[in-house]
């Protein structure tokens, strides 16, 4: 059994019209919500073994703030492949994960986050900014993760509800 944590980046800022989308930072609410989700992971005993984040500034900052607040002490893997990713892009990256990692968190963007959760679980979810889905996967190897994998949505947490 593997565990997948799917985290949408926290709320980003639109205050600088000259920044490229990839470079947009978190706004004040995002800077509060990301640590809150990290503390939730720690309280639920769900600290990831590996965090893989989109290279976009808002996603990477979210990943770093979550990591600092959940007790994560490994490097954060960063990939551009999660920027504008769809469900299959996430699955491709996850298929390359070393099987020594039991609990992996991916940090990325919508609509890909919602597609990933829905495609794996068959449940339609709304992944608000800093939304976190906890999925239990009936696999022993990450390379076996496909859209046909038996996946159970264990929980969905939204920062406004905490």
FIGUDREN-958527 format. One line per field, with one value per residue: residue in one letter; x, y, z of N, C-alpha, C in turn. Coordinates in pm, 1 decimal. Layout:
<nodes>
type (a ...)
n_east (X ...)
n_north (Y ...)
n_up (Z ...)
ca_east (X ...)
ca_north (Y ...)
ca_up (Z ...)
c_east (X ...)
c_north (Y ...)
c_up (Z ...)
</nodes>
This chain:
<nodes>
type (x x x x x x x x x x x x x x x x x x x x x x x x x x x x x x x x x x x x x x x x x x x x x x x x x x x x x x x x x x x x x x x x x x x x x x x x x x x x x x x x x x x x x x x x x x x x x x x x x x x x x x x x x x x x x x x x x x x x x x x x x x x x x x x x x x x x x x x x x x x x x x x x x x x x x x x x x x x x x x x x x x)
n_east (83.8 51.7 67.0 -75.1 -52.2 -217.3 -166.5 -282.8 -132.2 -98.5 -288.7 -219.7 -48.8 -165.6 -69.3 145.0 166.1 366.4 503.4 579.2 350.1 454.1 623.2 475.3 420.9 316.9 25.1 -75.0 -271.2 -215.3 36.5 -33.5 -206.0 -56.6 140.7 -48.4 -160.0 61.5 93.4 -140.8 -85.8 119.0 -21.2 -203.0 -37.7 81.5 314.7 498.7 716.8 844.0 841.5 720.1 734.4 581.9 773.1 693.3 685.2 483.1 390.4 622.8 698.5 476.0 514.3 755.8 682.2 488.2 648.7 826.6 653.3 551.3 735.9 894.4 1201.8 1361.1 1503.5 1318.6 1179.4 1187.6 1002.5 946.8 758.3 514.3 393.9 124.8 21.8 -153.7 -361.4 -232.4 30.0 108.5 89.1 289.0 525.4 504.1 525.6 793.7 899.9 1100.0 1052.0 1105.2 990.4 703.7 495.5 396.2 391.5 244.4 274.3 98.4 -98.6 -430.4 -615.8 -524.7 -479.8 -738.9 -831.8 -656.6 -723.4 -996.0 -984.0 -845.2 -997.8 -1263.6 -1430.0 -1568.4 -1404.8 -1347.8 -1065.8 -964.6 -747.2 -458.1 -583.3 -603.0 -576.6 -606.2 -501.6 -535.2 -355.7 -384.7 -134.6 199.3 418.9 531.0 548.0 337.0 114.4 -173.0 -448.9 -629.8 -584.6 -684.0 -808.1 -858.0 -1024.7 -936.3 -952.7 -1036.7 -911.2 -968.7 -832.4 -1001.3 -1186.6 -1062.1)
n_north (-119.6 219.7 571.0 867.3 1209.4 1488.3 1810.5 2125.2 2429.0 2708.6 3017.8 3258.8 3564.4 3834.1 4083.4 4199.9 4291.7 4252.3 4022.0 3696.3 3421.0 3184.5 3280.3 3396.6 3489.5 3371.5 3510.9 3701.6 3545.3 3293.6 3252.9 3207.2 2987.4 2769.8 2688.7 2607.8 2380.4 2217.3 2180.0 2038.7 1799.1 1699.5 1668.1 1471.5 1260.3 1224.4 1298.7 1341.2 1107.9 1185.8 1485.3 1622.1 1891.2 2135.0 2354.1 2616.2 2931.9 2985.6 2729.0 2594.1 2749.8 2700.6 2423.8 2433.2 2576.9 2404.1 2178.0 2275.0 2291.1 2041.2 1861.0 1746.4 1641.2 1601.2 1661.5 1866.9 1754.7 1902.4 1983.3 2083.7 1960.1 1945.6 2186.0 2328.1 2071.9 1765.0 1493.9 1260.4 1347.5 1384.8 1118.9 1001.6 1113.2 1020.5 747.9 713.5 725.8 613.7 302.0 288.8 500.5 544.7 723.7 985.0 1325.6 1539.8 1860.3 2099.7 2234.2 2348.9 2284.5 2027.6 1902.1 1849.7 1684.9 1466.8 1359.7 1303.1 1127.5 913.2 832.9 839.4 1019.3 1340.2 1628.7 1944.5 2121.0 2358.8 2646.0 2551.1 2319.6 1981.4 1648.7 1318.6 1014.7 664.9 404.4 104.1 -41.1 -173.7 -80.5 219.3 235.9 89.2 243.7 351.0 477.4 282.8 183.8 75.0 308.3 490.8 768.1 907.8 1139.2 1486.7 1797.8 2138.2 2460.7 2666.3 2528.7 2436.5)
n_up (0.0 -83.1 -12.7 -131.5 -131.0 -234.0 -309.4 -372.5 -476.5 -250.5 -208.2 -453.9 -549.2 -745.7 -780.7 -919.1 -1234.3 -1416.3 -1372.6 -1485.8 -1519.1 -1409.3 -1216.1 -1013.6 -674.9 -343.6 -187.1 107.1 238.8 133.2 242.4 503.0 490.2 383.3 586.0 776.3 656.3 662.3 938.4 984.7 844.9 1007.5 1251.2 1177.4 1145.8 893.9 763.1 472.3 296.3 75.2 -107.3 -400.2 -609.6 -824.5 -1030.2 -1031.2 -870.7 -671.1 -609.1 -524.6 -303.3 -142.7 -99.4 44.3 278.0 383.4 426.5 624.2 837.8 891.8 973.8 782.1 653.1 430.5 100.2 -125.2 -416.5 -732.3 -1017.2 -1350.0 -1491.3 -1363.0 -1401.1 -1555.7 -1580.4 -1656.6 -1537.2 -1628.8 -1660.5 -1393.5 -1307.8 -1464.9 -1359.1 -1093.8 -1141.2 -1164.4 -915.3 -646.2 -489.8 -221.5 -98.2 78.5 132.1 -54.8 -148.4 -381.9 -522.7 -686.3 -951.6 -1043.5 -1343.8 -1315.3 -1062.8 -959.5 -1166.7 -1140.6 -885.1 -926.1 -1149.7 -1040.3 -818.5 -888.7 -780.3 -781.2 -694.4 -537.3 -555.9 -379.0 -336.3 -161.9 -91.2 18.6 -64.5 53.0 -38.7 -54.9 -193.5 -368.8 -424.1 -450.7 -572.1 -716.5 -992.7 -1076.7 -1061.7 -1212.1 -1407.6 -1362.4 -1114.5 -790.9 -582.7 -285.4 -161.0 123.0 275.9 243.0 278.0 332.9 368.0 466.7 611.9 834.3)
ca_east (0.0 118.8 -16.3 -51.1 -108.4 -228.5 -180.2 -282.4 -58.5 -176.7 -336.1 -109.9 -68.8 -178.8 -44.3 247.1 127.2 484.2 558.8 528.3 266.1 539.8 696.4 386.1 441.2 198.3 -22.8 -73.4 -353.0 -139.0 146.1 -94.1 -268.1 41.4 186.1 -163.3 -171.7 174.8 60.8 -242.7 -17.0 188.4 -122.0 -265.0 70.9 91.7 431.6 542.8 854.6 896.3 757.6 753.5 663.3 596.2 878.5 634.8 716.1 375.7 384.5 743.8 688.5 377.5 580.8 855.5 613.6 428.6 759.5 875.2 553.1 503.8 844.7 963.4 1342.4 1432.3 1500.2 1196.8 1206.2 1122.5 989.3 867.1 655.6 386.5 338.7 24.5 14.1 -281.1 -350.8 -133.3 163.4 137.2 110.5 419.2 628.6 489.9 572.9 940.2 938.8 1160.7 955.4 1138.8 900.3 568.1 399.2 446.9 304.4 267.9 225.8 82.9 -195.5 -554.5 -714.4 -461.2 -497.8 -875.2 -836.9 -584.3 -803.7 -1118.2 -951.0 -802.0 -1096.7 -1398.8 -1505.2 -1546.1 -1368.6 -1303.4 -938.0 -940.5 -606.4 -408.5 -662.0 -520.2 -645.8 -532.4 -541.7 -473.0 -339.2 -368.6 -16.8 324.1 522.6 481.3 537.6 208.8 5.1 -239.1 -586.4 -707.7 -547.8 -785.9 -767.5 -962.4 -1011.2 -948.7 -992.7 -1011.5 -908.2 -958.6 -788.9 -1113.1 -1264.8 -982.2)
ca_north (0.0 349.1 686.3 984.6 1335.2 1579.1 1944.7 2238.8 2543.1 2806.2 3135.8 3338.0 3707.4 3888.2 4226.7 4249.0 4258.4 4228.9 3889.8 3582.5 3335.0 3088.1 3350.4 3459.7 3443.1 3358.3 3632.2 3686.8 3430.4 3174.3 3237.5 3156.0 2857.0 2663.0 2632.3 2541.6 2246.6 2141.5 2140.0 1934.8 1674.7 1650.2 1625.2 1349.6 1163.7 1201.5 1364.2 1263.7 1061.5 1259.5 1591.5 1659.9 2016.4 2214.3 2454.9 2750.2 2995.5 2969.8 2588.6 2560.7 2815.3 2621.8 2299.8 2464.6 2612.4 2280.6 2095.5 2332.8 2279.5 1904.0 1775.9 1689.3 1681.1 1563.7 1759.0 1872.6 1733.7 2007.9 1949.4 2171.5 1874.5 1965.7 2315.5 2301.3 1926.1 1696.2 1376.2 1166.7 1401.5 1350.9 974.2 971.8 1146.7 927.8 617.6 712.3 737.7 495.8 232.1 307.2 604.7 493.5 834.7 1090.8 1440.3 1619.5 1997.7 2151.1 2333.8 2309.5 2180.6 1896.7 1841.1 1795.0 1573.0 1354.0 1300.2 1246.2 1013.4 799.9 789.4 841.6 1119.8 1477.6 1711.3 2081.5 2146.0 2501.2 2671.6 2482.3 2199.4 1862.2 1520.3 1205.5 898.0 535.3 335.4 -40.7 -80.4 -188.1 -13.4 340.9 214.7 23.0 341.2 386.2 522.3 165.1 144.8 91.0 421.5 536.7 902.7 896.8 1268.9 1608.2 1909.4 2272.7 2547.1 2742.7 2440.7 2395.8)
ca_up (0.0 -89.2 17.8 -214.0 -82.5 -348.4 -251.9 -464.9 -420.0 -174.4 -282.0 -509.4 -567.6 -881.3 -764.2 -1010.8 -1371.6 -1498.9 -1345.3 -1562.4 -1436.6 -1339.7 -1110.0 -916.2 -537.2 -259.9 -121.1 253.4 277.8 97.1 339.8 626.0 466.8 359.8 713.7 839.7 598.6 714.8 1076.4 973.1 810.2 1127.0 1348.7 1125.7 1129.0 749.9 705.5 356.1 282.7 -39.4 -163.2 -537.0 -633.9 -946.2 -1020.2 -1021.2 -741.5 -573.4 -568.4 -450.0 -172.1 -67.8 -58.4 147.6 402.3 435.3 475.7 750.0 943.7 912.3 1018.1 665.8 660.5 309.1 -8.6 -205.4 -558.9 -808.4 -1157.8 -1437.0 -1552.3 -1294.5 -1440.6 -1660.8 -1591.6 -1643.0 -1451.0 -1681.7 -1630.2 -1253.7 -1301.0 -1525.0 -1260.5 -981.2 -1185.0 -1155.8 -774.2 -584.7 -404.6 -79.8 -49.2 98.9 133.9 -142.5 -168.7 -501.6 -507.2 -821.2 -996.5 -1110.2 -1317.7 -1306.1 -931.0 -953.6 -1262.1 -1082.8 -778.3 -983.6 -1235.1 -957.8 -719.2 -943.0 -705.2 -821.2 -579.4 -564.1 -491.1 -357.6 -308.6 -42.1 -65.3 34.3 -74.6 107.9 -115.9 -23.9 -320.4 -356.2 -501.9 -375.9 -649.6 -781.8 -1137.8 -1102.0 -1049.0 -1338.4 -1387.2 -1324.0 -978.7 -687.7 -499.2 -193.1 -106.1 268.3 331.8 167.4 371.8 276.6 478.4 525.2 699.4 951.6)
c_east (88.1 16.6 25.3 -124.7 -102.9 -260.6 -176.4 -207.2 -153.8 -204.9 -218.0 -150.4 -76.9 -140.1 59.4 215.2 245.8 548.5 496.8 448.2 350.6 606.4 607.0 407.9 308.0 155.2 -26.4 -155.0 -280.7 -26.9 94.9 -147.5 -167.2 96.5 73.6 -178.3 -55.0 148.7 -45.9 -177.7 53.0 87.6 -187.5 -163.6 85.4 209.4 482.6 687.0 924.1 793.3 811.2 669.2 684.3 705.8 823.8 655.1 609.4 364.8 504.9 743.0 587.1 443.1 680.0 789.3 545.6 537.8 810.8 781.2 501.2 614.6 918.1 1108.2 1426.0 1431.3 1361.9 1237.9 1124.9 1120.1 904.7 750.9 519.2 321.4 251.4 6.2 -130.2 -257.2 -242.1 9.5 202.8 167.8 246.4 532.7 622.9 539.8 723.2 990.5 994.5 1061.5 988.1 1048.4 758.4 462.4 459.8 342.9 345.0 203.6 219.2 -35.5 -324.0 -546.5 -654.9 -479.0 -635.5 -889.8 -770.8 -668.6 -928.7 -1088.4 -912.0 -912.8 -1237.8 -1487.6 -1468.3 -1518.2 -1331.7 -1176.0 -914.7 -791.7 -572.1 -495.8 -573.0 -606.6 -551.2 -586.3 -464.0 -473.4 -315.0 -257.9 101.0 438.7 461.8 465.8 406.0 89.8 -46.0 -378.2 -677.9 -677.9 -664.9 -737.1 -885.6 -928.5 -1039.9 -1000.9 -962.1 -1021.8 -891.7 -924.5 -901.2 -1193.4 -1187.9 -994.0)
c_north (125.7 457.3 801.1 1102.7 1434.1 1717.4 2049.0 2353.7 2637.1 2929.2 3223.3 3482.7 3742.4 4036.3 4283.5 4201.7 4221.1 4092.4 3786.2 3494.3 3239.6 3150.0 3412.3 3402.4 3418.4 3494.9 3606.0 3566.7 3299.6 3146.5 3190.3 3014.3 2744.3 2606.1 2558.4 2398.7 2158.0 2092.6 2031.2 1799.8 1615.2 1596.8 1493.4 1236.7 1123.9 1275.5 1279.7 1216.2 1138.5 1363.8 1623.1 1782.0 2067.3 2317.5 2596.4 2804.3 2969.3 2826.1 2552.4 2626.3 2742.6 2495.4 2325.8 2497.3 2490.7 2194.2 2144.6 2306.8 2138.5 1809.8 1706.1 1735.0 1634.6 1679.3 1754.4 1853.7 1835.9 1967.9 2051.2 2092.5 1890.0 2099.7 2293.6 2151.7 1877.9 1570.7 1280.3 1216.0 1368.5 1202.1 936.1 1000.2 1049.1 787.9 602.2 717.0 604.6 433.2 238.7 413.0 549.4 602.4 952.2 1201.3 1510.4 1756.1 2058.3 2242.9 2269.3 2351.3 2040.8 1825.5 1775.9 1675.6 1449.4 1283.1 1234.0 1121.9 891.1 745.0 775.5 942.4 1259.8 1561.4 1850.8 2104.7 2296.7 2522.0 2617.1 2363.4 2076.6 1737.5 1410.0 1079.8 774.2 453.6 187.0 -88.6 -97.3 -114.9 106.7 321.1 146.1 118.3 380.0 437.7 407.1 117.5 168.4 196.1 465.0 676.9 893.3 1026.4 1379.0 1723.0 2039.5 2368.4 2626.6 2661.7 2399.2 2494.5)
c_up (0.0 -55.6 -72.5 -153.3 -198.7 -292.9 -362.5 -398.1 -346.6 -261.3 -326.1 -530.6 -716.2 -882.4 -860.4 -1152.3 -1459.8 -1475.0 -1438.3 -1466.7 -1351.5 -1216.6 -1003.1 -776.0 -466.2 -209.6 30.5 299.6 247.6 195.6 475.7 607.7 450.8 491.5 787.7 786.5 643.9 856.4 1078.0 940.3 931.9 1228.7 1307.5 1107.5 982.1 686.4 588.9 367.9 170.7 -80.6 -302.3 -571.1 -775.5 -922.9 -1011.2 -879.8 -636.0 -523.5 -483.3 -311.6 -84.3 -13.7 55.0 280.9 465.6 497.9 611.2 867.1 967.1 959.2 905.1 667.6 541.6 210.3 -75.0 -350.9 -637.6 -955.7 -1232.8 -1496.9 -1484.4 -1331.2 -1563.9 -1684.3 -1589.0 -1559.6 -1498.9 -1659.7 -1486.3 -1239.8 -1358.3 -1427.0 -1143.4 -1017.0 -1178.5 -1011.7 -723.4 -487.3 -256.3 -16.7 -41.3 86.2 56.5 -153.0 -297.4 -479.7 -646.5 -836.1 -1046.1 -1256.1 -1298.4 -1173.5 -920.0 -1047.0 -1202.7 -977.2 -836.1 -1067.6 -1153.2 -868.5 -775.9 -872.7 -753.4 -696.0 -627.0 -484.8 -484.4 -332.6 -169.8 -2.1 -68.5 30.2 -27.3 41.3 -71.6 -151.8 -297.0 -450.4 -407.0 -443.4 -721.3 -931.8 -1175.8 -1094.0 -1188.1 -1305.6 -1348.5 -1182.3 -883.5 -588.2 -414.0 -145.7 42.9 330.3 231.0 266.3 294.4 389.4 543.5 622.9 825.3 1064.6)
</nodes>
